[in-house]
Amino acid sequence: MQKTKNWALPAIVAALYVAISLLFAPLSFNAIQIRFSELFNHLATFNKKYIVAVTLGCFITNLFSPLGMPDLIFGTAGTIIGTGLAWYFGHRTNVKWKKYVIATVSQLPGTFLVALELHIFTKVPLMWTWVTVAIGEMLSMIVGAVIIDIISRKIDFTKGEIIKHAVH
């Protein structure tokens, strides 16, 4: 029962990643994109289970990508790298704003992989595409930091449980 409980919130995160990405599908793919669901990358700084959750959400989302298999490979690899770096550097601090900065910057290698993918398969300019993908990612992560910060006042993402407040 405890193992199931420990994976409930990451499973919800994976499902939300897919739902939000597909809800905004035209913006979630291509050279100029803003994938709002990337806000969940911040969670990797709290608990490494979210690496699996966000990667799974990304993989499922990329099943619907116009690029198909390349996006499954490049996009999912970028997510593993970004969330892995976010966890590696971010879990070492308890200062939330530092976690958010670390998680945001950690996504840059993944944005390069997506830009490289788009360059190879759609012949768009590599560096310009990296800039456009990175800008979209940074916007998602900045807005995401605010959202995750608000939610983290009610949910302890390190343990995956709702924070219980004492009743006065």
BASE-131387 format. One record per atom (N, C-alpha, C): residue in one letter; x, y, z. Coordinates in pm, whole numbers, plus 32768, in hexadecimal, padded with zeros to 4 digits. Atoms other than C-alpha are relative to their C-alpha. Layout:
BEGIN
AXYZ/...
//
This chain:
BEGIN
M80527F898000/M800080008000/M8057807E8000/Q7FA97F8B7FF7/Q811980F48057/Q8043801E7F7A/K7FC07FE98081/K81CA80C17F07/K7F9F803E7F9C/T80667FC78058/T8087810A7E4E/T7FE980928023/K80157F777FD3/K805182447F1E/K807580597FD5/N7F8A7FB28022/N81B582B87ED9/N800780217F6B/W7FFC7FE88090/W817D82A37D60/W7F8180437FCC/A807E7FC4802C/A801E833A7D56/A8015808C7FC8/L7FEC7F77802F/L808E84A57D37/L805680047F81/P7FB780028080/P819C845D7C30/P7FAB7FCF7F8B/A8058802F806B/A8096839D7B67/A7F9F806E7FD4/I80597F8F8020/I7FAB84C87B7B/I804C80697FB1/V7FAC7F9F8048/V80C885AA7B0A/V80147FD47F6F/A7FEE80348089/A810C84CB79DB/A7F8180157FAE/A80807FEF8046/A7F9B84D3797F/A7FE380937FE2/L80147F718016/L7F87864C79AB/L805C80367F94/Y7FA17FD78068/Y80BD867878D4/Y7FC47FE57F76/V803C80268080/V801285BF77B7/V7F8680567FE3/A807C7FB68015/A7EC3866C77E6/A801B80927FDB/I7FE17F73801C/I7F5787CC77ED/I8045800E7F78/S7FBA7FFA8082/S803F878676C6/S7F9E7FF27F8C/L805D8019806E/L7F2586FF75EE/L7F93806A7FF9/L80617F937FFF/L7E33880F765A/L803580767FAE/F7FBF7F928049/F7F29890D75CB/F80577FCA7F8E/A7FAF80498063/A7FA5882174B9/A803E80577F93/P7FBB7FB28068/P7FE2892473AB/P807D80488034/L7F8D7FBA7FC6/L80D189D77497/L80687FA0803A/S7FAA80607FBC/S816E88987525/S806A7FC17FA7/F7FA4803E8060/F822E883873EB/F803680697FA0/N7FC67FB0806C/N830388CD72D1/N806A80638032/A7F8C7FAA7FE5/A841589D572C0/A7FDF8073805F/I802B7F997FA2/I83528AE47374/I7F987FBD8057/Q8058804B7FA9/Q82B88A3C74A0/Q80098032808F/I80027FEC7F70/I82548A6E7604/I7FAB7F8F8038/R804580747FC8/R81FF892876AF/R7FEA801D8094/F801F7FD67F78/F8151899D77EB/F80177F928067/S7FEF80717FA3/S816988427887/S80907FF18030/E7F7580057FD3/E82E1887478A5/E8010803A808C/L7FFA7FCC7F76/L8292892779EB/L801A7F928065/F7FED80707FA4/F829687CC7A8A/F80937FD8800F/N7F70801D7FF2/N841087BA7A4F/N8036802F8087/H7FD57FCE7F7D/H843488817B91/H7FF67F94806C/L801780647F98/L83B587587C57/L80767FA28014/A7F8B80587FF4/A84F286927C10/A80618030806C/T7FA77FCD7F97/T85AB87767D03/T7FD17FD6808B/F8038802A7F80/F84C686FA7E18/F800F7F6A8019/N7FFD80917FF1/N84CA85837DD4/N801D7FC27F78/K7FD8803A8080/K856B84AC7CC8/K7F927FAC7FBF/K80718047803D/K842283F07C93/K7FC280527F8F/Y803B7FAA8067/Y83B5851C7BC7/Y804E7FFD7F7E/I7FB68017807D/I84C884D27ACA/I7FB27F9B7FAD/V804D80698044/V840583977A72/V7F7880377FD5/A80867FCC801D/A82B5844B7A83/A8002805E7F87/V7FFC7F9D806C/V8314856C799F/V80307FBE7F7E/T7FCF80468078/T83D6848B78AF/T7F927FAC7FC2/L807080508033/L82AD83A17890/L7F97805A7FBE/G805F7FA1803A/G81C684C97856/G803180367F7A/C7FC57FCD807C/C82B28550774C/C7FFB7F957F93/F8001806E8061/F82D183FD76A2/F7F747FEB7FC6/I808A8015802E/I815783CD7691/I7FD480757FA8/T80227F8A804F/T812985327614/T80417FF87F76/N7FB88004807F/N823084FC7506/N7FCE7F927FA3/L804280618059/L816983D37482/L7FA4804A7F9F/F805B7FB08052/F808784E673F5/F804A806B7FB0/S7FB07F9B8044/S81A585B77367/S7FF87FF17F68/P7FFC80068093/P819E861171F6/P80817FC07FCC/L7F81803B802C/L8308859771E5/L800A7F6C8020/G8002808F7FE4/G82B784417273/G807A7FCE804E/M7F9280447FBC/M83DC836072D2/M8073805C8028/P7F927FA77FD4/P84E8847172D0/P7FDF804C807F/D80267FB67F87/D8424853373D6/D7FFC7FA4807A/L7FFC80607F92/L83FE83F974A9/L808F7FF28034/I7F7480147FD9/I857983D774A9/I803D80818035/F7FBD7F837FDA/F85FB853E74B2/F7FB880478073/G804C7FB87F9A/G84E385DA757F/G80047FBB8087/T7FFD804B7F82/T84DB84C57681/T808C8002803C/A7F767FF87FCE/A865784C4769B/A801A8089803F/G7FF07F7A7FC9/G864F863C76D2/G7FBF800E8088/T80467FFB7F80/T8555860F77EB/T804E7FB3806B/I7FB0804D7FA0/I862785017892/I807A8051802C/I7F897FB07FDF/I875A85E1787F/I7FD980778057/G80287F887FB5/G86A4871A78F8/G7FD27FE3808D/T803180217F7A/T85EF86777A1A/T806E7FBD8053/G7F8F803E7FB8/G872485A97A72/G805E80698039/L7FAB7F927FD0/L87F986E37A89/L7FB9804F806E/A804C7FB57F9A/A86E587957B49/A80057FB78086/W7FFA804C7F84/W86DC867C7C49/W808E80008039/Y7F76800C7FD1/Y885686537C5F/Y802E807E8048/F7FD37F837FC3/F889687C17CA9/F7F97803B8060/G806A7FBF7FB3/G874588297D39/G7FDE7FC18085/H802980407F82/H870A87287E49/H8061801F8071/R7F9A7FDF7F9D/R884087A67EFE/R7FE08080804F/T80267F867FBA/T879488E67F69/T7F6E7FF7802D/N808A7FF77FD0/N865A89298033/N7FC580897FE3/V802E7F7A8021/V863F8A8F7FB6/V7FB37FF77F7C/K805780178074/K85198A887EC7/K802980507F85/W7FE17FB08076/W85808BA87DE6/W807D7FCB7FBB/K7F89803B803D/K86D28AFF7DB1/K7FD97F827FB1/K803280768048/K861D89BD7D52/K7FC680287F7A/Y80427FD4807A/Y85518A7D7C51/Y806580317F98/V7F987FD1805D/V86838B267BBA/V804D7F897FC7/I7FB78077802C/I873F89DB7BAA/I7FAE7FB07F9B/A8057804D805A/A861889277B0A/A7FF280477F79/T80117FB3807B/T85ED8A3E7A0A/T807C7FF77FA9/V7F828004804C/V875A8A4C79A0/V801F7F727FD0/S7FE5808C8022/S876E88CF799C/S7FB97FD27F80/Q804A80288078/Q867C88C57877/Q804780277F7F/L7FBE7FD0807A/L876B89707783/L803D7F917FAA/P7FCF806C8057/P881C882F7710/P7F907FB87FB6/G807180408041/G86C9879476C5/G7FC880547F90/T80317FAA806B/T865F88C375FC/T805E7FF97F88/F7FA380108070/F879A8899752D/F7FE37F7F7FB5/L8021807F8043/L8740872D74E8/L7F84800F7FA8/V807A7FEB804F/V85E587957473/V802180557F85/A7FD87FAD8072/A867E88A57398/A804F7FAF7F9A/L7FB280578059/L877487A87309/L7FA47FA47FB2/E806480578041/E865586BA72BF/E7FB7804C7F91/L80497FB08063/L859287CB720E/L805980277F8B/H7F9F7FDD806A/H86C88835714C/H80157F897FA2/I7FE580778051/I870D86D170D5/I7F857FD87FAE/F807580398041/F85A88670707F/F7FA780667FB7/T80527F9D8046/T850A87B97010/T8054806C7FBC/K7FA07FA58044/K864088756F97/K7FF58091802C/V80027F777FCC/V860389A87071/V808C80218034/P7F7A7FDA7FCF/P87378A7070DC/P80147FD68092/L7FE780397F7C/L87D489CE720F/L80028069806F/M7FF17FA17F91/M88398AFA72E0/M7F8180538016/W807C7FB47FF1/W86FF8BC57298/W7F957FAC8043/T8064805A7FC6/T86288A9972ED/T801D7FE88093/W7FDD80117F73/W86E88A647431/W7FCF80798050/V802D7F877FBC/V869E8BCD748D/V7F697FFE8014/T80927FFC7FF5/T85298BAD7442/T7FCC7F94805F/V802B806C7FA5/V85048A5E74F6/V802780248090/A7FD37FDC7F79/A85D08ADD761F/A7FAB8070803B/I80557F937FCD/I84FF8C1B763C/I7F7A7FC78030/G807D803F7FD8/G83C08B4D7644/G800F7FB08080/E7FE680507F88/E84588A647746/E80138058807A/M7FE77FA67F8F/M84D08B827822/M7F7C8040802D/L80827FC87FD9/L83748C207818/L7FAE7F9A804D/S804880697FB9/S82D68AD5787B/S80387FEA808C/M7FC0801A7F80/M83D08AA67992/M7FEE80758062/I80137F8C7FA8/I83AE8C097A1B/I7F7180038035/V808C80067FD4/V82338BF87A23/V7FEC7F858059/G800A807C7FB3/G82548A947AA2/G8036800E808D/A7FC77FEC7F7A/A832E8B027BC6/A7F9A8040805C/V80677FBD7FAF/V82188BE67C3E/V7F927F9C8024/I806C80627FE9/I81118AD47C16/I802B7F948063/I7FCE806A7FA8/I81E589C67CBB/I80158037808D/D7FEC7FC57F7C/D823D8AB37DD7/D7F7C800B804B/I80847FF57FC0/I80CE8AF47E1E/I7FCD7F76802A/I802F80887FE2/I807689827E0B/I80527FC08070/S7FA9803F7F9B/S81A189217EE3/S7FE1802F808E/R802D7FD67F7A/R810289DD8005/R7F977FA08036/K806980607FD9/K7FF388D08008/K802D7F6F7FF0/I7FD08088801A/I80B187A17F84/I80967FFA8018/D7F7280167FE9/D820087278004/D80337FA57F90/F7FD3804E8073/F829E86B97EBC/F80767FA48022/T7F93805A7FD8/T83C6861F7F72/T7FC97F7A802C/K803E807C7FCF/K82DA851E800C/K7F867FD87FAE/G8075801D804F/G81B785357F1B/G7F807FF98051/E807880027FAD/E80B285858022/E7FCC808D8018/I803E7F807FDD/I7FC18699807A/I80318028808A/I7FCD7FCC7F82/I804A8773818F/I7F898012805F/K806A7FF57F9C/K7F75875682C6/K801C80788059/H7FF47F897FAC/H7F3A889A837F/H7FB87FE68083/A803F800F7F7D/A7EEC88A284F0/A7F8180558004/V807E7FB87FF2/V7D878907853C/V800380488086/H7FFD7FAF7F84/H7D708A218639/H7F7680148034/
//
